[in-house]
Amino acid sequence: MTRKGQALSVLIVSTLAFTVCFMVWMMFGVIGIPIKKALDLNATQFGLLTATPVLTGSLVRVPLGIWTDKYGGRIVMTLLMASTVPAIWMMSYATEYWHFLVIGLFVGLAGGSFSVGTPYVARWFPKGQQGFAMGIYGAGNSGAAVNKFVAPALLVAFGWTMVPQAYAAIMLGTVVIFWLFSHSDPAHLVPSNVRFMDQLKALKDPRVMKYCQYYSIVFGGYVALSLWMVQYYVGEYGMEIRSAALLAACFSLPGGVLRAAGGWLSDKYGAHSVTWWVLWVSWICLFLLSYPQTHFTIVTVDGPKTFDIGLNVYAFTGLMFILGIAWAFGKASVFKYISDDYPANIGTISGIVGLAGGLGGFVLPIMFGALVDLTGIRSSAFMLMYAVVWVSLIWMYFTEVRRTPLMGGTSGVQS
């Protein structure tokens, strides 16, 4: 097979593997709803339940990125996926809250696949195509949407325990396909004398910290809302689980599949320009999504009049759809920054930035639940995200915008 053919094969099977891993990683976003009802969990406990797999998937990203640089993506990805199969299967036998939390930690290893596939795929392509290639691979985020199509159907037909059993079989089949059609290139490995602590020194770079902040929104927020939205529709609009999952996929699906378009835009216009506009679109959408359902009465000359202000399900879904598109572009643009600024160290830097994004996906659902329990306002989740976007906009303005043209500027702007 030619070098170009190998690169294409690697891209296709890696994207498939990441899609399946992400589908498994987001499993609690759907099966967590009947589990919540069966165990009588409050919003904070539900947030912790859905977020537990995200924690493990986040923490392993840095070592997985380093091991990918050292040993190659083919062997690391294969072993990673194979290690999750027993835990996924065991999930169907859990009965207590702590069972789900403990097993969820092992299932969450699937979330670390992003830090393996990103450098693995990127090194098979020339620099001018890396943003697009990483964007295609990152489209595996659409596994969150696939989960919303597959899991509710299995849940309604056979009960929630069938979901982890089916997912374990799918993951096992993916391991075999990935191993058969992926390839290795010793030239892609970095020197084996690089130590773990040496790699972590990259955290002292202010650019890395800034990219972590951006990614905590576009990826961490994406993961958190993907986990949160099904139960949000059920609670806020009184929908049944299949309809709720279908509408929630209007956010998850574009948030995954359009990542390749974000990579292409980042290659053409630069990571800085794309990220700047992504943050502003996010700011607008989250401002509107934050407004709670409001009923108020005013006294007029004709007597009291009552008004209702709030988003109906169609306006809400439309805004979530736009937000999903923006974050798809943003996920690609952040990693374009990395491939431009750290071409020899993509695995480690992507692992660190992916860790930050994943931790955002872990912390945010718990905070969503705590805010709901504290305030009783479901849209408080969007209020929190709105505040986080403000931080990134201010940071980006002072470190980049004042120094770079908005369109056509370079992405490698120094902080």
C-alpha positions in Angstrom: 0.0 0.0 0.0 1.3 3.5 -0.8 2.1 6.0 1.8 -1.0 8.0 0.9 -3.2 4.9 1.1 -1.8 4.1 4.5 -2.6 7.6 5.7 -6.1 7.4 4.5 -6.6 4.0 6.0 -5.3 5.2 9.4 -7.6 8.2 9.2 -10.7 6.1 8.5 -10.2 3.4 11.1 -9.0 5.9 13.7 -12.1 8.0 13.2 -14.3 4.9 13.5 -12.5 3.9 16.7 -12.8 7.4 18.2 -16.6 7.4 17.4 -17.2 4.2 19.2 -15.0 5.3 22.2 -17.0 8.5 22.4 -20.3 6.7 22.2 -19.3 4.5 25.1 -17.9 7.5 27.0 -21.3 9.3 26.8 -23.3 6.2 27.7 -24.5 7.6 31.0 -26.1 10.6 29.3 -29.0 8.2 28.3 -28.9 5.2 30.6 -28.3 7.5 33.6 -32.0 8.7 33.4 -33.6 5.3 34.3 -30.7 4.7 36.8 -31.5 8.1 38.4 -35.1 7.2 38.8 -34.4 3.7 40.1 -31.9 4.9 42.7 -33.8 8.2 43.5 -30.8 10.4 42.8 -30.8 14.2 43.1 -29.4 16.5 40.4 -26.0 16.7 42.0 -25.7 12.9 42.3 -26.9 12.5 38.7 -24.2 15.0 37.6 -21.5 13.0 39.4 -22.8 9.8 37.9 -22.6 11.1 34.3 -19.3 12.8 34.9 -17.4 9.9 36.5 -16.3 8.3 33.2 -15.2 11.7 32.0 -12.8 12.0 35.0 -10.8 8.9 34.0 -10.8 9.7 30.3 -9.4 13.1 31.2 -6.7 12.1 33.6 -5.3 9.4 31.3 -4.9 11.8 28.4 -1.5 13.2 29.2 0.2 9.8 29.8 -1.6 8.4 26.7 -0.3 11.3 24.6 3.2 10.7 25.8 3.0 6.9 25.2 1.7 7.6 21.7 4.7 9.8 21.0 6.9 7.0 22.4 5.4 3.8 21.2 3.0 4.8 18.3 -0.7 5.2 18.1 -1.5 1.8 16.7 -0.5 -0.3 19.7 -1.7 2.3 22.3 -5.1 2.7 20.8 -5.6 -1.1 20.4 -4.7 -1.8 24.0 -6.7 1.1 25.3 -9.9 0.0 23.6 -9.4 -3.7 24.5 -9.0 -2.7 28.2 -12.5 -1.1 28.3 -14.5 -4.1 27.1 -14.7 -6.0 30.5 -15.8 -2.8 32.3 -18.5 -1.9 29.7 -19.9 -5.4 30.0 -19.9 -5.4 33.8 -21.9 -2.2 33.9 -25.1 -4.2 33.1 -24.7 -6.0 36.4 -24.4 -2.9 38.6 -27.1 -2.4 41.2 -25.8 0.2 43.7 -24.8 3.8 43.2 -21.2 3.1 44.1 -21.1 0.2 41.6 -21.9 2.6 38.8 -19.3 5.1 40.0 -16.5 2.6 40.3 -17.2 0.8 37.0 -17.7 4.1 35.3 -14.1 5.0 36.2 -12.9 2.1 34.1 -15.3 2.6 31.3 -14.1 6.2 31.1 -10.7 5.0 29.8 -12.3 5.1 26.4 -12.3 8.9 26.6 -8.6 9.0 26.5 -8.6 7.9 22.9 -8.6 11.4 21.7 -5.0 12.0 22.9 -3.9 8.9 21.1 -5.6 9.4 17.7 -4.8 13.1 17.4 -1.0 12.9 17.1 -1.3 9.4 15.4 -3.4 10.8 12.6 -1.7 14.2 12.3 1.8 12.7 11.7 0.5 10.9 8.6 -0.3 14.2 6.9 1.7 17.3 5.7 1.4 20.4 7.9 -1.0 22.2 5.5 -3.5 19.3 5.8 -3.1 18.5 9.5 -6.0 20.8 10.7 -8.4 19.1 8.2 -7.1 15.6 9.1 -7.4 16.2 12.8 -10.8 17.7 12.2 -12.0 14.6 10.4 -10.7 12.4 13.3 -12.2 14.7 15.8 -15.6 14.2 14.1 -15.6 11.0 16.1 -17.1 13.3 18.8 -20.4 12.6 16.9 -20.3 9.3 18.9 -22.2 11.4 21.5 -25.0 11.8 18.9 -24.8 8.1 17.9 -25.3 7.2 21.5 -28.5 9.3 21.5 -29.8 7.3 18.6 -28.7 3.8 19.6 -29.1 3.8 23.4 -32.7 5.0 23.7 -33.8 2.4 21.1 -32.1 -0.4 23.0 -33.3 1.0 26.4 -37.0 1.1 25.3 -36.9 -2.3 23.6 -34.8 -4.3 26.0 -34.2 -2.2 29.2 -31.1 -0.2 30.0 -28.9 -3.2 30.8 -28.8 -4.2 27.1 -27.0 -0.9 26.3 -23.7 -1.7 28.0 -23.8 -5.3 26.7 -24.3 -4.2 23.1 -21.6 -1.5 23.5 -19.1 -4.0 24.8 -19.7 -6.2 21.7 -19.3 -3.1 19.4 -16.1 -2.1 21.1 -14.6 -5.6 20.8 -15.4 -5.6 17.0 -13.8 -2.2 16.6 -10.6 -3.4 18.3 -10.3 -6.1 15.6 -11.1 -3.7 12.7 -8.6 -1.1 14.0 -5.8 -3.5 14.3 -6.3 -5.0 10.9 -6.5 -1.7 9.0 -4.1 0.6 10.9 -0.4 1.1 10.3 2.8 2.0 12.1 5.7 4.3 11.1 8.8 4.3 13.3 9.7 7.8 12.0 6.7 9.2 13.9 8.1 8.2 17.3 9.9 10.8 19.5 13.1 9.9 21.5 12.4 7.4 24.2 14.5 9.2 26.8 11.9 11.9 27.2 10.5 11.7 30.8 6.9 12.2 32.0 7.9 15.2 34.1 9.9 16.7 31.3 6.8 16.6 29.1 4.6 18.2 31.8 6.9 21.3 31.8 4.9 22.4 28.9 2.3 23.6 31.4 4.6 26.5 32.2 4.0 27.9 28.8 1.2 30.5 29.0 0.1 29.6 25.5 -0.7 26.0 26.6 -2.7 27.3 29.6 -4.7 29.6 27.3 -5.4 26.7 24.9 -6.5 24.7 27.9 -9.0 27.4 28.8 -10.4 27.6 25.2 -10.7 23.8 25.1 -12.5 23.6 28.4 -15.3 25.5 26.7 -15.5 24.0 23.2 -14.8 20.4 24.3 -15.5 20.4 28.1 -18.8 22.3 27.5 -19.7 20.0 24.6 -19.1 16.9 26.7 -21.0 18.3 29.7 -24.0 19.4 27.7 -24.1 16.2 25.7 -24.4 14.3 29.0 -26.9 16.9 30.4 -29.3 17.6 27.6 -31.5 14.5 27.5 -32.5 14.9 31.1 -32.8 18.7 30.5 -35.4 18.1 27.8 -37.2 15.5 29.9 -37.4 17.9 32.9 -37.8 21.3 31.3 -40.2 20.3 28.5 -41.8 17.1 29.8 -40.6 15.0 26.9 -40.2 11.2 26.8 -36.7 9.8 26.5 -36.6 9.0 22.8 -37.8 12.4 21.7 -35.5 14.1 24.2 -32.5 12.1 22.9 -33.4 12.9 19.3 -33.6 16.7 20.0 -30.4 16.5 22.1 -28.6 15.0 19.1 -29.3 18.3 17.2 -26.5 19.7 19.5 -24.3 16.6 19.6 -24.3 15.7 15.9 -23.1 19.0 14.4 -20.8 19.4 17.4 -19.0 16.3 16.1 -19.3 15.9 12.4 -18.6 19.5 11.5 -15.2 19.4 13.2 -13.6 18.7 9.9 -15.0 21.9 8.5 -13.5 23.7 11.4 -10.2 22.1 10.6 -10.4 23.3 7.0 -11.3 26.9 8.1 -8.4 26.9 10.6 -6.0 25.8 7.8 -7.3 28.6 5.6 -7.8 31.5 8.0 -5.8 30.6 11.0 -6.7 29.2 14.4 -6.9 32.6 16.0 -9.6 34.0 13.7 -11.8 30.9 13.9 -11.5 30.7 17.7 -12.3 34.4 18.2 -15.6 34.1 16.2 -16.5 30.8 17.9 -16.2 32.5 21.3 -18.5 35.4 20.2 -21.1 33.1 18.8 -21.0 31.0 22.0 -21.4 34.2 24.1 -24.6 35.2 22.2 -26.1 31.7 22.3 -25.4 31.1 25.9 -26.8 34.6 26.9 -30.1 33.7 25.3 -30.1 30.1 26.7 -29.4 31.4 30.2 -32.8 33.2 30.5 -35.1 31.0 32.7 -38.7 30.4 32.0 -40.4 33.5 33.5 -44.0 34.4 34.4 -44.6 37.9 35.7 -47.6 40.1 36.3 -47.7 43.9 36.0 -50.5 46.3 37.0 -51.9 48.3 34.1 -54.7 50.8 33.9 -56.9 48.0 32.7 -55.9 45.7 35.5 -53.2 43.1 36.0 -51.7 41.5 33.0 -49.5 38.4 33.0 -46.6 37.8 30.6 -44.5 34.7 29.8 -40.9 35.0 28.7 -38.8 32.0 27.9 -37.5 29.8 25.1 -39.9 27.2 23.6 -38.5 23.9 22.6 -38.0 24.9 19.0 -36.1 28.1 19.8 -34.1 26.2 22.4 -33.1 23.4 20.0 -32.2 26.0 17.3 -29.8 27.8 19.6 -28.3 24.5 20.8 -27.8 23.5 17.1 -25.9 26.8 16.4 -23.8 26.3 19.6 -22.9 22.8 18.5 -21.7 24.1 15.1 -19.6 26.8 16.8 -18.0 24.3 19.2 -17.2 21.9 16.4 -15.2 24.6 14.7 -13.6 25.6 18.0 -12.5 22.1 18.8 -10.7 22.0 15.5 -9.2 25.5 15.8 -7.7 24.8 19.2 -5.8 21.8 17.9 -4.7 23.8 14.9 -3.0 26.1 17.3 -1.2 23.1 18.8 0.0 21.6 15.5 1.3 25.1 14.4 3.0 25.9 17.6 4.3 22.5 18.8 4.8 20.3 15.7 7.4 18.1 17.4 5.4 17.6 20.5 1.8 17.3 19.4 1.1 14.2 21.5 2.1 15.7 24.8 0.5 19.1 24.2 -2.7 17.6 22.9 -2.8 15.4 25.9 -2.4 18.3 28.3 -5.0 20.4 26.5 -7.3 17.4 26.2 -6.9 16.8 29.9 -8.1 20.4 30.6 -11.1 19.9 28.2 -11.9 16.6 29.7 -11.7 18.0 33.3 -14.1 20.6 32.2 -16.5 17.9 31.0 -16.1 16.2 34.4 -16.6 19.3 36.6 -19.3 21.0 34.7 -22.1 18.3 35.0 -21.5 18.2 38.7 -21.7 22.0 38.9 -24.8 21.9 36.7 -26.5 19.6 39.2 -25.4 21.5 42.2 -26.7 24.8 40.7 -30.0 23.2 40.0 -30.3 21.8 43.5 -29.3 25.2 44.9 -31.3 27.5 42.8 -34.0 25.3 41.3 -33.4 26.9 37.9 -32.5 24.5 35.1 -31.0 27.2 32.9 -28.4 27.9 35.5 -26.2 25.5 33.6 -26.1 27.9 30.7 -25.5 30.8 33.1 -22.3 29.1 34.3 -21.1 28.4 30.7 -21.8 32.0 29.8 -19.5 33.2 32.6 -16.7 30.8 31.5 -16.9 32.1 27.9 -16.5 35.7 29.2 -13.2 34.6 30.8 -11.9 33.3 27.5 -13.0 36.3 25.5 -11.2 38.7 27.8 -8.1 36.5 27.9 -8.0 36.2 24.1 -8.6 39.9 23.6 -5.6 41.0 25.7 -3.2 38.3 24.4 -4.2 38.0 20.8 -6.8 40.3 19.3 -5.0 43.5 20.0 -2.0 42.2 18.1 -3.5 40.3 15.1 -5.8 41.0 12.2 -9.1 39.2 12.7 -9.2 37.5 9.3 -6.2 35.9 7.7 -4.0 36.4 10.8 -1.5 33.7 11.9 -2.5 31.2 14.6 0.8 31.1 16.4 0.4 34.3 18.3 2.6 34.7 21.3 1.0 35.3 24.7 
